[in-house]
């Protein structure tokens, strides 16, 4: 998307700006129409000058009616293509908001002790869905085993007596403090809870990182590019291979997130009530993806586009025959102006028809993904926060 600082761009400079305007792609055809108008004017002036047959044939009235009809036709096409562009922008705006809400739900709608219990500060343990830069396994302080449920630790036999009850060993960022928990899994040590209350649990961090992986894979999905580098940067190698094996990589990431959510619910870390709210966010993301795929996979009808191109082409190259008898040597200049309007609108429709591409006027999907990544990493403390994406040559990709 073209980003120009309007307060520093005088309107006169904007009028004569070529970079980023539809003129950049349409100017060869515009110049060709102007050159052809010059040839027609020269032929009329030096070859057919004074011939009554030519004077009677070259009239402007038919072009007035044709120009009005074509302008209405072009306006409808421009509006249709802009509606596609604007709908894509609204869908990605919803994606930004849903990503923030989803991460907040994962952080706030899980039981506090469960989240705190899962905040490990050792190395990544085997058997859990680890992510790059994240410790997914808590350290044990006593006997017992730890179940790996979507990055959440649950002690089956904390006392080692086979009953599955007793004191659950818990490790957080504050050290090896062990929380005494009640039946609901809430810590009795309120001081330790207050100390760690501002820290987000591993479950929220895992889900935030998977959400970041989802939006990046969705961007690659819409643009037809390879998501391997972004997925490998965020997820572990095994999960990256599993996702890349699917034809629809964003849906594979959503499936992984749904499985983690189910495991957290089955282990009691997410209540039934909160499960519905978190799952609704995943469902909304699926709907947003479906809307974008509908735009991506359903272009404007080919016959509609071809008809528009043909009408504009024939009108611009036939227009000199209707103007030359009245305007004389002003005909080429007039044809240039009219051709710029018609061919420019036609080129603009082509440029914004696919809003998810890499043309200068397409949506800045990478910048939107970077915004989501910054917000989610800041909310959960999940790794290094990248800088915002800056425009390159006034274009934000």
Secondary structure as UniProt FT lines:
FT   HELIX           6..8
FT   HELIX           11..15
FT   TURN            19..20
FT   HELIX           23..46
FT   TURN            49..50
FT   HELIX           52..57
FT   HELIX           61..108
FT   HELIX           112..117
FT   TURN            126..127
FT   TURN            132..133
FT   STRAND          146..149
FT   TURN            150..151
FT   STRAND          152..155
FT   TURN            158..159
FT   TURN            173..174
FT   TURN            183..184
FT   HELIX           190..196
FT   TURN            197..198
FT   HELIX           202..223
FT   HELIX           228..234
FT   HELIX           237..244
FT   HELIX           249..266
FT   TURN            267..268
FT   HELIX           272..297
FT   HELIX           302..327
FT   HELIX           328..330
FT   HELIX           331..352
FT   TURN            355..356
FT   TURN            360..361
FT   HELIX           365..380
FT   TURN            393..394
//
